Amino acid sequence: MKLKWSYALAILLLVMVSSLTASVNTALALGTCDSAQFIADVTVPDGTFINPGATFVKTWRLKNTGVCQWNTSYNLVFASGQKMGGPDSVAFPKVVLPGQTVDLTVTLIAPATPGSFRGFWQLRNASGGLFGIGITHMNPFWVDIKVTSPVQTITAYDFSSNMCSAQWSYDGGPIPCPINTNKLLFGFVKEIDHPVLENGVTYNTPGLLTITQSKFNGLIRGSFPVTDIFRGDHFQALIGCQFNAVNCFVTFTLGYQVGDSLFTLWKTTERYDGLVTQVDVDLTRIANLKAKLVLTVLSDGPFEGDQAFWVNPRIVRSSAVPVTTPTPISPTSVVPTTSPTPTSTSGCDRAQFITDISVPDGTIFAPNAPFTKIWRLKNVGTCTWTTAYSLVFVSGDRMGGSDSLIPTTVVPGQTVDLGINLTAPNLAGSYRGYWQLKNASGGLFGIGTTANQPFFVAIQVSGSGTGGTTSYDFVSNVCSAQWFNGSVILPCPGTDGDSRGFVFSVTNPVLENGVTDSRPGLLTAPQNVFNGQIAGTYPTLTVQPGDHFQATIDCQFSAADCFVIFRLDALMAGGVIQNLGTFAERYDGLYTPLNIDLSSLAGKSVNFMLTVLANGPATGDRAMWVGAKIVHTLAIGGSLSSAPTQTQIPATETSVPIPTFTPISVPFPTNTPTPIPPNPSDTPTPTNTP
């Protein structure tokens, strides 16, 4: 009898377990039947410039991450935002099984008036149910364009056809053009008629394939003899990694060269993630300067697999631009003047710039404010720098600085921090002063491959002496904001180490270079998942003319694994989101001062959103917003000067968190997706999505 009861009990338990398993499987299947993952913008990446009324084709690449197949009864459907003449729905072109990807395309028409426009789209299954991306499987993806003024343009200079007119080099000397197969280790450049980029698209315009020198942090640089640049000219190109160059991780830089001095106009980082970047840089600031334009690609660490494309790089010009009498730029604000002092050009005295210890380029000061600039330099020559060596002013804006002796002996291979006390000029504007080193014999030397380039201090002066008044402080109002990680609302203040993400204010924050800042800051840590995030939406504010958002952003001191994306957005009435700036920051001993002009929002009531996104794994990401505030000020004679060029990463579909915040009514779901880590067997998932 005991055996029979044991047998019966076992059967009963087996039935119960089977029933429970079936229920769980049924629930799981029901919960994940229709789910999508955004992979890439195949065409029209966010921020693409389109002419008014122009027809264009937008294509998204999506992955079926659910358990149900998508058949041709499924549709791509318009959800909200700007429809741009698109249809209500487009049928799927084929059956898409779970785990497969599909390219979905819609034909659109750019609005007739200039501005920024965004339309949101979702998917609809055969039963009429809507779904999309993200952890809730409901978030929309979008198309984001900028409509330009209706001006006809011409190509004023084509970099591809003039490839070998440039002087190509690595950091040790020249590179032959065209390719010399015996010198490939130094890097090379090659024109490709139909380049294929990492998004799998073949382009019908030529491109320059640039391969860096075969060493850690290798580079390749092309200096083009472009002498005629006029006000209103723009540099344009499409950049990305070559298709199948899966280990590609590089920094693209556009600069200009005057004499032996090289300056940066724009730069951004690219990795193999299925995304490409549209570049459009205004060249007005160097009009009539007779400067060479310089294209540079730098390996971000190991060089293996770094195959970088500049597709259709060119200078475009309005056909209506007068080219006879362009307005020159004051040479003292751009290029060092010639000094009668002899130059030390031997290998004995050579310096390498390491970092700005204080006052990074573009730091904002009130008129007449005193400050101390400190550079960290390395002795990369063969001679010891003694205390008879000195730091000397060579050209530009002196800002009250005096030449001074080096405070200590620096043997070859050592670094030294050299500082100078300066005073900001009394008028608003941008200022730059150039400095070099002088040896005991009076010979000047500096940095660069020829050891004769100066290093500099570059600041902005704003306001009338007070630096403006603070109209809103994001740090002191930290818990007036609603903080969330894309799926749950977070407590405020948060608890350090909370894996969901956290935020709290910090007094006397320590910046990446070890310097303590007297301004309070916000310490933000994204959710500890792949591409995790944290975002705060602040109460409604009305923006006034002259308002600027100011902050210093960086990783917290000692957060050596930190690599994040900072975003500042404005949530407008009706749920429209306007991105005001996207900046990449990694732990490299540097920090970025922000001064973002809010004049385009003057008179509007908005909710400002501060967002930090992990660039891949979130472990160790500790991001600081130091002194984050809105400052109300106008520069003398007009608006404040533009903020310095920052490293920016284009926004993509998984980037903007959409919170629920009374009284704003958001027309689409409130949860922002946490991207799924890439599967090596599939098309690469973006890992640097802001």
C-alpha positions as CSV (number, residue, x, y, z in Angstrom):
1,M,0.0,0.0,0.0
2,K,2.9,2.4,0.8
3,L,4.4,1.8,-2.6
4,K,1.1,2.5,-4.3
5,W,0.7,5.8,-2.5
6,S,4.3,6.8,-3.3
7,Y,3.7,5.9,-6.9
8,A,0.5,7.9,-7.0
9,L,2.1,10.9,-5.3
10,A,5.0,10.8,-7.8
11,I,2.5,10.8,-10.7
12,L,0.6,13.7,-9.1
13,L,3.8,15.7,-8.6
14,L,4.8,15.0,-12.2
15,V,1.5,16.3,-13.5
16,M,1.7,19.4,-11.3
17,V,5.2,20.2,-12.5
18,S,4.3,19.6,-16.2
19,S,1.2,21.8,-15.8
20,L,3.3,24.5,-14.1
21,T,6.0,24.3,-16.8
22,A,3.4,24.6,-19.5
23,S,1.8,27.6,-17.8
24,V,5.2,29.3,-17.5
25,N,6.1,28.6,-21.1
26,T,2.7,29.8,-22.3
27,A,3.1,33.0,-20.3
28,L,6.6,33.5,-21.6
29,A,5.5,33.0,-25.1
30,L,2.7,35.4,-24.7
31,G,4.9,38.0,-23.1
32,T,7.6,38.0,-25.8
33,C,5.7,37.0,-29.0
34,D,6.3,40.4,-30.7
35,S,9.5,42.2,-29.7
36,A,12.0,44.2,-31.8
37,Q,15.5,45.5,-31.4
38,F,16.9,48.5,-33.2
39,I,20.2,47.6,-35.0
40,A,21.1,50.6,-37.2
41,D,20.1,53.5,-39.4
42,V,20.8,52.1,-42.9
43,T,20.1,55.4,-44.5
44,V,19.5,59.0,-43.2
45,P,21.3,58.9,-39.8
46,D,20.0,61.2,-37.1
47,G,20.7,64.9,-37.9
48,T,21.1,64.4,-41.7
49,F,20.7,67.7,-43.6
50,I,17.8,67.6,-46.2
51,N,16.8,70.4,-48.6
52,P,13.2,71.8,-48.1
53,G,10.6,69.7,-49.9
54,A,13.2,67.1,-50.9
55,T,12.1,63.4,-51.2
56,F,14.2,61.0,-49.3
57,V,14.1,57.3,-48.2
58,K,14.6,56.3,-44.6
59,T,15.6,52.7,-43.8
60,W,15.9,51.1,-40.4
61,R,17.4,47.8,-39.6
62,L,15.5,45.9,-36.9
63,K,15.9,42.5,-35.4
64,N,13.1,40.1,-34.4
65,T,13.8,39.4,-30.7
66,G,10.4,37.8,-30.0
67,V,9.3,34.2,-30.4
68,C,6.7,34.9,-33.1
69,Q,7.6,35.2,-36.8
70,W,6.8,38.5,-38.6
71,N,4.9,37.7,-41.8
72,T,3.8,40.0,-44.6
73,S,0.7,40.9,-42.7
74,Y,2.8,42.9,-40.3
75,N,3.3,46.6,-40.9
76,L,5.6,49.5,-40.2
77,V,3.2,52.3,-38.9
78,F,3.5,56.0,-38.2
79,A,3.0,56.7,-34.4
80,S,3.6,60.4,-33.7
81,G,5.7,63.5,-34.3
82,Q,6.2,64.8,-37.8
83,K,4.8,62.5,-40.5
84,M,6.8,64.2,-43.3
85,G,4.4,63.1,-46.0
86,G,4.8,59.4,-45.2
87,P,2.1,56.8,-45.4
88,D,0.1,55.5,-42.5
89,S,1.6,52.1,-42.9
90,V,4.0,50.0,-45.0
91,A,3.7,46.2,-45.2
92,F,6.6,44.0,-44.3
93,P,8.6,43.0,-47.4
94,K,9.2,39.4,-46.3
95,V,8.8,36.9,-43.5
96,V,11.2,37.5,-40.6
97,L,11.9,34.6,-38.2
98,P,12.9,35.1,-34.6
99,G,16.6,36.1,-34.5
100,Q,16.6,37.4,-38.0
101,T,16.9,41.1,-39.1
102,V,15.0,43.1,-41.7
103,D,15.4,46.5,-43.4
104,L,12.2,48.5,-43.3
105,T,11.9,51.5,-45.6
106,V,9.6,54.4,-46.0
107,T,9.6,57.3,-48.5
108,L,9.3,60.7,-46.9
109,I,9.3,64.4,-47.9
110,A,11.2,67.0,-45.9
111,P,9.1,69.9,-44.6
112,A,9.1,73.1,-46.6
113,T,10.6,75.3,-43.8
114,P,14.0,75.1,-42.2
115,G,14.3,73.4,-38.8
116,S,14.7,70.1,-36.9
117,F,12.1,67.5,-37.4
118,R,11.5,64.0,-35.9
119,G,8.8,61.4,-36.7
120,F,8.2,58.3,-34.5
121,W,7.3,54.9,-35.9
122,Q,6.3,51.5,-34.5
123,L,5.3,48.0,-35.7
124,R,1.9,46.4,-36.0
125,N,1.2,42.7,-36.0
126,A,-1.5,40.8,-38.0
127,S,-4.0,41.3,-35.2
128,G,-3.6,45.0,-35.1
129,G,-1.5,45.1,-31.9
130,L,1.3,47.7,-31.8
131,F,4.8,46.9,-30.6
132,G,8.3,48.3,-30.8
133,I,11.7,48.2,-29.2
134,G,13.0,48.3,-25.6
135,I,12.4,46.2,-22.5
136,T,8.6,46.9,-22.7
137,H,8.6,46.0,-26.5
138,M,6.6,49.2,-27.0
139,N,9.0,52.1,-27.6
140,P,9.0,53.7,-31.0
141,F,12.1,54.3,-33.2
142,W,12.4,57.4,-35.3
143,V,13.6,59.5,-38.2
144,D,15.4,62.7,-37.3
145,I,16.4,65.3,-39.9
146,K,17.5,68.9,-40.2
147,V,16.0,71.0,-43.1
148,T,18.4,73.5,-44.5
149,S,17.7,76.8,-46.0
150,P,16.9,76.6,-49.7
151,V,20.3,77.6,-51.0
152,Q,22.0,76.0,-54.1
153,T,25.5,74.7,-53.3
154,I,28.5,73.8,-55.4
155,T,31.5,71.5,-54.6
156,A,34.4,74.0,-54.1
157,Y,37.0,71.3,-53.3
158,D,36.9,67.5,-53.6
159,F,39.3,65.7,-51.2
160,S,39.0,62.3,-53.0
161,S,40.1,63.5,-56.4
162,N,42.9,65.6,-54.8
163,M,44.0,62.7,-52.6
164,C,47.7,62.8,-53.7
165,S,47.8,66.6,-53.6
166,A,47.9,66.2,-49.8
167,Q,51.0,65.6,-47.8
168,W,50.2,62.3,-45.9
169,S,52.2,61.4,-42.8
170,Y,52.3,59.4,-39.7
171,D,53.8,60.7,-36.4
172,G,57.3,60.0,-37.6
173,G,57.4,61.2,-41.2
174,P,55.8,61.3,-44.6
175,I,53.6,58.5,-46.2
176,P,53.9,58.0,-50.0
177,C,50.8,58.7,-52.2
178,P,49.8,56.6,-54.0
179,I,50.5,53.5,-52.0
180,N,54.0,52.1,-51.7
181,T,53.5,48.4,-50.9
182,N,56.9,48.3,-49.2
183,K,55.9,50.9,-46.6
184,L,52.4,49.7,-45.6
185,L,53.4,49.6,-41.9
186,F,53.5,53.4,-41.8
187,G,49.9,53.5,-42.9
188,F,48.4,54.4,-46.2
189,V,45.4,56.1,-48.0
190,K,43.5,54.7,-51.0
191,E,40.6,56.1,-53.1
192,I,37.7,53.7,-53.3
193,D,35.1,54.4,-56.0
194,H,32.2,52.5,-54.4
195,P,32.9,52.3,-50.6
196,V,31.0,49.9,-48.4
197,L,30.5,51.1,-44.9
198,E,29.7,49.2,-41.6
199,N,26.0,49.6,-42.2
200,G,26.4,47.3,-45.3
201,V,25.4,50.0,-47.7
202,T,27.4,50.6,-50.9
203,Y,27.8,54.3,-51.8
204,N,28.1,55.6,-55.3
205,T,30.4,58.5,-54.4
206,P,34.1,57.9,-53.9
207,G,35.7,57.7,-50.5
208,L,39.1,57.8,-48.9
209,L,40.1,54.6,-47.1
210,T,42.6,55.5,-44.4
211,I,44.7,52.9,-42.6
212,T,46.7,54.1,-39.6
213,Q,50.4,53.3,-38.7
214,S,50.8,49.8,-37.4
215,K,51.4,50.6,-33.8
216,F,49.4,51.3,-30.6
217,N,47.6,54.7,-31.0
218,G,48.9,54.9,-34.6
219,L,47.7,57.7,-36.8
220,I,47.5,58.9,-40.4
221,R,47.2,62.5,-41.4
222,G,46.6,64.3,-44.7
223,S,47.4,68.0,-45.1
224,F,45.5,69.4,-48.1
225,P,46.6,72.6,-49.8
226,V,43.2,74.2,-49.7
227,T,43.9,78.0,-49.9
228,D,40.5,79.4,-50.9
229,I,38.0,79.1,-48.1
230,F,35.2,81.7,-47.8
231,R,32.6,82.6,-45.2
232,G,29.8,80.1,-45.3
233,D,31.8,77.3,-46.7
234,H,31.2,73.9,-45.1
235,F,33.2,70.7,-44.9
236,Q,30.9,67.7,-45.5
237,A,31.5,63.9,-45.5
238,L,30.1,60.6,-44.4
239,I,32.4,58.7,-42.0
240,G,32.5,55.2,-40.6
241,C,34.4,52.0,-40.5
242,Q,34.8,49.8,-43.5
243,F,32.3,46.9,-43.8
244,N,33.6,43.8,-41.9
245,A,36.3,45.8,-40.1
246,V,34.8,44.5,-36.8
247,N,37.7,45.6,-34.6
248,C,37.7,49.2,-35.9
249,F,37.8,51.9,-33.2
250,V,39.2,55.2,-34.3
251,T,39.0,59.0,-33.8
252,F,38.3,61.2,-36.9
253,T,39.6,64.8,-36.7
254,L,39.2,67.7,-39.0
255,G,41.8,70.4,-38.4
256,Y,43.6,73.3,-40.1
257,Q,47.3,74.0,-40.4
258,V,49.0,77.4,-40.4
259,G,52.8,77.2,-40.8
260,D,53.8,74.4,-38.5
261,S,50.9,74.9,-36.1
262,L,47.9,72.5,-36.2
263,F,44.5,73.3,-34.8
264,T,41.3,71.3,-34.3
265,L,38.0,72.2,-35.9
266,W,36.0,69.1,-35.1
267,K,36.5,65.5,-34.0
268,T,34.5,62.4,-33.1
269,T,35.0,58.7,-32.2
270,E,33.8,55.9,-34.4
271,R,33.7,52.1,-33.7
272,Y,32.3,49.2,-35.7
273,D,28.6,49.3,-34.6
274,G,26.6,49.4,-37.8
275,L,26.3,53.2,-37.6
276,V,27.7,55.9,-39.8
277,T,28.0,59.7,-39.1
278,Q,27.1,62.6,-41.3
279,V,29.7,65.4,-40.9
280,D,28.9,69.1,-41.6
281,V,31.4,71.6,-40.2
282,D,31.1,75.4,-40.8
283,L,34.5,76.7,-42.0
284,T,33.7,80.4,-41.6
285,R,36.1,80.8,-38.7
286,I,39.1,80.1,-41.0
287,A,37.8,82.0,-44.0
288,N,40.7,83.8,-45.9
289,L,43.2,82.4,-43.5
290,K,45.2,80.6,-46.3
291,A,45.2,77.5,-44.0
292,K,45.6,73.9,-45.1
293,L,42.8,71.5,-44.1
294,V,44.0,68.4,-42.3
295,L,42.2,65.0,-42.1
296,T,43.4,62.8,-39.3
297,V,42.5,59.3,-38.2
298,L,43.9,58.0,-34.9
299,S,43.7,54.4,-33.6
300,D,42.0,54.3,-30.2
301,G,44.5,51.8,-28.7
302,P,45.4,48.8,-30.8
303,F,45.6,49.4,-34.6
304,E,44.6,46.0,-35.8
305,G,41.4,46.2,-37.9
306,D,41.3,50.0,-38.0
307,Q,40.0,50.7,-41.5
308,A,38.3,54.2,-41.6
309,F,36.4,55.8,-44.5
310,W,35.8,59.4,-45.4
311,V,33.0,59.1,-48.0
312,N,32.6,62.0,-50.4
313,P,34.7,64.4,-48.4
314,R,34.4,67.9,-49.9
315,I,34.0,71.6,-49.3
316,V,30.5,72.9,-50.3
317,R,29.8,76.5,-51.1
318,S,26.6,78.5,-51.6
319,S,26.5,79.5,-55.3
320,A,25.4,82.9,-54.0
321,V,28.5,83.4,-51.8
322,P,30.6,86.4,-52.9
323,V,34.2,85.3,-53.3
324,T,35.9,88.6,-53.9
325,T,36.4,90.2,-50.5
326,P,36.0,87.8,-47.6
327,T,36.4,89.2,-44.1
328,P,39.7,88.2,-42.6
329,I,40.1,86.8,-39.1
330,S,42.6,88.5,-36.8
331,P,45.8,86.5,-37.0
332,T,46.6,87.0,-33.3
333,S,43.6,84.9,-32.4
334,V,44.6,82.0,-34.6
335,V,48.3,81.7,-35.4
336,P,51.5,82.4,-33.6
337,T,53.6,85.2,-35.0
338,T,57.2,84.7,-36.0
339,S,59.7,85.3,-33.2
340,P,63.2,86.7,-33.8
341,T,64.5,84.3,-31.0
342,P,66.5,81.4,-32.5
343,T,64.8,78.0,-32.5
344,S,66.2,74.8,-31.0
345,T,65.5,72.2,-33.6
346,S,67.8,69.3,-32.7
347,G,66.7,66.2,-30.9
348,C,68.2,67.6,-27.7
349,D,65.3,69.7,-26.7
350,R,61.9,68.3,-27.5
351,A,58.6,68.4,-25.5
352,Q,55.3,66.4,-25.7
353,F,52.0,67.9,-24.5
354,I,50.4,65.4,-22.0
355,T,47.3,67.2,-20.7
356,D,45.7,70.4,-19.4
357,I,45.9,70.2,-15.6
358,S,43.8,73.3,-15.2
359,V,41.7,75.5,-17.5
360,P,40.9,73.2,-20.4
361,D,40.3,74.8,-23.8
362,G,37.1,76.9,-23.8
363,T,36.9,77.5,-20.1
364,I,34.6,80.4,-19.3
365,F,35.7,83.4,-17.2
366,A,34.2,86.7,-16.1
367,P,36.1,89.8,-17.3
368,N,39.3,90.5,-15.4
369,A,39.1,87.2,-13.5
370,P,42.5,85.9,-12.3
371,F,43.3,82.3,-13.0
372,T,46.2,79.9,-13.2
373,K,46.9,77.8,-16.3
374,I,48.9,74.6,-15.8
375,W,50.2,72.3,-18.6
376,R,51.7,68.9,-18.1
377,L,54.6,68.4,-20.5
378,K,57.0,65.5,-21.0
379,N,60.7,65.7,-21.9
380,V,61.0,63.5,-25.0
381,G,64.4,64.9,-26.1
382,T,67.9,63.7,-25.1
383,C,68.9,66.7,-23.0
384,T,67.9,67.5,-19.4
385,W,65.8,70.6,-18.8
386,T,67.5,72.5,-16.0
387,T,66.2,75.4,-13.9
388,A,67.9,77.7,-16.4
389,Y,65.1,76.7,-18.9
390,S,62.0,78.8,-19.0
391,L,58.4,79.0,-20.1
392,V,58.0,82.0,-22.4
393,F,55.1,83.8,-24.2
394,V,55.4,83.8,-28.0
395,S,52.2,85.2,-29.5
396,G,48.5,85.7,-29.3
397,D,46.8,87.1,-26.2
398,R,49.3,87.4,-23.3
399,M,46.6,87.9,-20.7
400,G,49.0,89.5,-18.3
401,G,51.3,86.4,-18.1
402,S,55.0,86.7,-17.4
403,D,57.8,84.4,-18.6
404,S,59.1,82.1,-15.8
405,L,61.8,79.7,-15.1
406,I,61.1,75.9,-14.9
407,P,60.8,75.1,-11.2
408,T,62.7,71.8,-11.2
409,T,65.2,69.7,-13.2
410,V,63.4,67.4,-15.8
411,V,65.5,64.5,-17.2
412,P,64.5,62.8,-20.5
413,G,61.4,60.7,-20.1
414,Q,60.1,62.7,-17.1
415,T,57.0,65.0,-16.9
416,V,56.6,68.4,-15.3
417,D,53.6,70.6,-14.5
418,L,54.3,74.2,-15.7
419,G,52.0,77.0,-14.5
420,I,51.4,80.6,-15.2
421,N,49.3,83.2,-13.5
422,L,47.0,85.0,-16.0
423,T,44.1,87.5,-16.0
424,A,41.1,87.2,-18.3
425,P,40.7,90.3,-20.7
426,N,38.0,92.8,-19.8
427,L,35.9,92.4,-22.9
428,A,33.7,89.4,-23.8
429,G,35.1,87.1,-26.5
430,S,37.4,84.2,-27.3
431,Y,41.1,84.5,-26.4
432,R,44.2,82.3,-27.0
433,G,47.8,82.7,-25.9
434,Y,50.7,80.7,-27.3
435,W,53.7,79.6,-25.2
436,Q,56.9,77.7,-25.7
437,L,60.0,76.6,-23.8
438,K,63.4,78.3,-24.0
439,N,66.7,76.5,-23.2
440,A,69.7,77.9,-21.4
441,S,71.2,79.2,-24.6
442,G,68.1,81.1,-25.6
443,G,66.8,78.7,-28.2
444,L,63.0,78.2,-28.4
445,F,61.5,74.7,-28.7
446,G,58.1,73.1,-28.2
447,I,55.9,70.2,-29.2
448,G,55.1,68.4,-32.4
449,T,57.1,66.3,-34.8
450,T,59.5,69.2,-35.4
451,A,59.6,70.3,-31.8
452,N,58.8,73.9,-32.7
453,Q,55.0,74.1,-32.2
454,P,53.7,76.1,-29.3
455,F,51.1,74.9,-26.8
456,F,48.4,77.4,-25.7
457,V,45.8,78.6,-23.3
458,A,42.3,79.2,-24.8
459,I,39.5,80.8,-22.8
460,Q,36.1,82.5,-23.3
461,V,35.2,85.7,-21.5
462,S,31.5,86.3,-20.9
463,G,29.3,88.8,-19.1
464,S,30.1,92.2,-17.8
465,G,32.2,91.2,-14.8
466,T,29.9,89.0,-12.7
467,G,29.8,86.0,-15.1
468,G,26.0,86.2,-15.1
469,T,23.4,85.3,-12.6
470,T,22.3,81.8,-11.9
471,S,18.6,81.4,-12.8
472,Y,18.4,77.7,-12.0
473,D,20.7,75.3,-10.1
474,F,20.4,71.7,-11.2
475,V,22.6,70.4,-8.3
476,S,20.7,72.0,-5.4
477,N,17.4,71.0,-7.1
478,V,18.5,67.4,-7.8
479,C,15.6,65.8,-6.0
480,S,13.1,68.1,-7.7
481,A,13.8,66.0,-10.8
482,Q,12.3,62.6,-11.5
483,W,15.1,60.2,-12.0
484,F,14.7,56.8,-13.8
485,N,16.8,54.1,-15.5
486,G,14.5,53.3,-18.4
487,S,12.3,50.9,-16.5
488,V,11.8,52.1,-12.9
489,I,11.8,55.4,-11.1
490,L,14.9,55.8,-8.9
491,P,15.0,57.2,-5.3
492,C,16.5,60.6,-4.8
493,P,19.0,61.0,-3.3
494,G,20.2,57.5,-4.3
495,T,22.5,55.1,-2.6
496,D,26.1,54.7,-3.8
497,G,26.4,51.2,-5.4
498,D,22.7,50.7,-6.2
499,S,22.8,48.5,-9.3
500,R,19.7,50.2,-10.6
501,G,21.6,53.4,-10.9
502,F,21.8,56.3,-8.5
503,V,22.3,60.1,-8.3
504,F,23.2,62.4,-5.4
505,S,24.9,65.8,-4.9
506,V,28.6,66.0,-4.0
507,T,30.4,68.9,-2.4
508,N,33.9,69.7,-3.5
509,P,34.0,67.1,-6.3
510,V,37.4,65.8,-7.4
511,L,37.9,66.0,-11.2
512,E,39.7,63.4,-13.4
513,N,43.0,65.2,-13.1
514,G,42.9,65.1,-9.3
515,V,41.9,68.8,-8.9
516,T,39.2,69.6,-6.3
517,D,36.4,71.8,-7.7
518,S,34.8,74.2,-5.2
519,R,31.4,74.0,-7.0
520,P,29.0,71.2,-6.0
521,G,28.2,68.6,-8.5
522,L,25.9,65.7,-9.3
523,L,27.4,62.2,-9.2
524,T,25.3,60.0,-11.6
525,A,25.8,56.3,-12.2
526,P,23.7,54.5,-14.9
527,Q,22.0,51.2,-14.3
528,N,24.6,48.4,-14.1
529,V,23.6,46.7,-17.3
530,F,25.1,46.7,-20.9
531,N,24.4,50.3,-22.3
532,G,22.6,51.1,-19.0
533,Q,21.3,54.6,-18.4
534,I,20.1,57.2,-15.8
535,A,18.1,60.3,-16.6
536,G,16.5,63.1,-14.7
537,T,13.6,65.3,-15.9
538,Y,13.4,68.6,-14.1
539,P,10.3,70.7,-13.4
540,T,9.1,73.0,-16.1
541,L,11.2,76.2,-16.6
542,T,10.6,79.1,-18.9
543,V,13.8,80.0,-20.8
544,Q,14.8,83.7,-21.0
545,P,16.8,85.4,-23.7
546,G,20.5,85.2,-22.8
547,D,20.2,81.9,-20.9
548,H,23.0,79.4,-21.1
549,F,23.4,75.9,-19.7
550,Q,26.8,75.7,-18.0
551,A,28.6,72.7,-16.4
552,T,31.8,70.8,-16.3
553,I,31.4,67.1,-17.2
554,D,33.8,64.3,-16.6
555,C,34.3,61.0,-14.9
556,Q,34.8,61.0,-11.1
557,F,38.4,60.8,-10.0
558,S,39.7,57.2,-9.8
559,A,36.8,55.8,-11.9
560,A,39.3,54.3,-14.3
561,D,36.7,52.2,-16.1
562,C,34.4,55.1,-16.8
563,F,33.2,55.5,-20.4
564,V,29.9,57.3,-20.8
565,I,27.7,59.6,-22.9
566,F,26.3,62.8,-21.5
567,R,23.2,64.3,-23.0
568,L,21.3,67.5,-22.4
569,D,17.8,67.5,-23.8
570,A,14.7,69.8,-23.7
571,L,11.3,68.1,-23.4
572,M,8.9,70.4,-25.2
573,A,5.1,70.7,-25.0
574,G,3.5,67.7,-26.7
575,G,6.4,65.4,-26.0
576,V,8.8,66.7,-28.7
577,I,12.4,66.2,-27.5
578,Q,15.1,68.6,-28.7
579,N,18.7,67.5,-28.2
580,L,20.9,70.3,-27.0
581,G,24.2,68.4,-26.8
582,T,25.7,64.9,-26.8
583,F,29.2,64.4,-25.4
584,A,31.4,61.4,-25.0
585,E,33.6,61.2,-21.9
586,R,36.1,58.5,-20.9
587,Y,38.6,58.4,-18.0
588,D,41.6,60.1,-19.6
589,G,42.6,62.9,-17.1
590,L,40.6,65.5,-19.1
591,Y,37.3,67.2,-18.5
592,T,34.9,69.2,-20.7
593,P,33.4,72.6,-19.9
594,L,30.0,73.2,-21.4
595,N,28.4,76.5,-22.3
596,I,25.3,75.8,-24.4
597,D,23.3,78.7,-25.7
598,L,19.6,78.3,-25.0
599,S,18.5,81.3,-27.1
600,S,16.6,79.0,-29.5
601,L,14.3,78.1,-26.6
602,A,13.7,81.7,-25.3
603,G,10.1,82.2,-24.2
604,K,9.3,78.5,-24.2
605,S,8.4,76.4,-21.2
606,V,10.5,73.2,-21.2
607,N,11.6,70.3,-19.0
608,F,15.3,69.9,-19.1
609,M,16.6,66.4,-19.0
610,L,20.1,65.3,-17.9
611,T,21.0,61.8,-19.1
612,V,24.1,59.6,-18.7
613,L,24.4,56.4,-20.8
614,A,27.0,53.7,-20.4
615,N,29.0,53.2,-23.5
616,G,28.8,49.4,-23.3
617,P,29.3,47.8,-19.9
618,A,28.2,50.1,-17.1
619,T,30.6,48.7,-14.4
620,G,32.7,51.6,-13.0
621,D,30.7,54.4,-14.8
622,R,30.6,57.3,-12.4
623,A,29.8,60.5,-14.2
624,M,29.9,64.1,-12.8
625,W,27.9,67.2,-13.7
626,V,29.9,69.8,-11.8
627,G,28.3,73.2,-11.3
628,A,25.3,72.4,-13.6
629,K,23.2,75.5,-13.8
630,I,21.4,77.9,-16.1
631,V,23.1,81.3,-16.2
632,H,21.4,84.4,-17.4
633,T,23.8,86.7,-19.1
634,L,24.5,88.5,-22.4
635,A,28.0,89.2,-23.6
636,I,29.0,92.8,-24.4
637,G,27.7,93.7,-27.9
638,G,25.6,90.6,-28.3
639,S,25.2,87.0,-27.4
640,L,27.9,84.8,-25.8
641,S,30.5,83.2,-28.0
642,S,29.8,79.6,-29.0
643,A,31.1,76.9,-26.7
644,P,34.3,75.0,-27.8
645,T,34.0,72.1,-30.1
646,Q,33.3,68.9,-28.1
647,T,33.6,65.2,-29.0
648,Q,30.1,64.4,-30.0
649,I,28.4,61.1,-30.8
650,P,25.2,61.2,-33.0
651,A,22.0,60.3,-31.3
652,T,20.3,57.1,-32.2
653,E,17.0,55.3,-31.5
654,T,17.9,53.9,-28.1
655,S,19.2,57.2,-26.8
656,V,16.4,59.4,-25.5
657,P,14.5,58.4,-22.4
658,I,10.9,59.5,-22.5
659,P,9.7,60.1,-18.9
660,T,6.2,60.7,-17.6
661,F,6.2,64.1,-15.9
662,T,3.1,66.2,-15.0
663,P,1.9,68.3,-16.6
664,I,3.6,67.3,-19.8
665,S,1.7,64.6,-21.8
666,V,4.1,62.4,-23.7
667,P,2.5,60.8,-26.8
668,F,4.4,57.5,-26.6
669,P,5.5,55.0,-24.0
670,T,7.5,56.2,-21.0
671,N,10.1,53.4,-20.8
672,T,13.4,53.7,-22.7
673,P,15.0,50.5,-23.9
674,T,18.0,48.9,-22.3
675,P,19.8,47.6,-25.4
676,I,20.5,43.8,-25.5
677,P,24.3,43.0,-25.6
678,P,25.4,42.1,-29.1
679,N,25.3,38.5,-30.4
680,P,28.5,37.8,-32.4
681,S,26.4,35.8,-34.9
682,D,24.2,38.8,-35.8
683,T,24.6,42.2,-37.3
684,P,26.5,44.2,-34.7
685,T,24.4,46.0,-32.2
686,P,25.5,49.7,-31.5
687,T,27.7,49.8,-28.5
688,N,28.4,53.5,-28.4
689,T,24.7,54.6,-28.7
690,P,24.3,57.9,-26.8
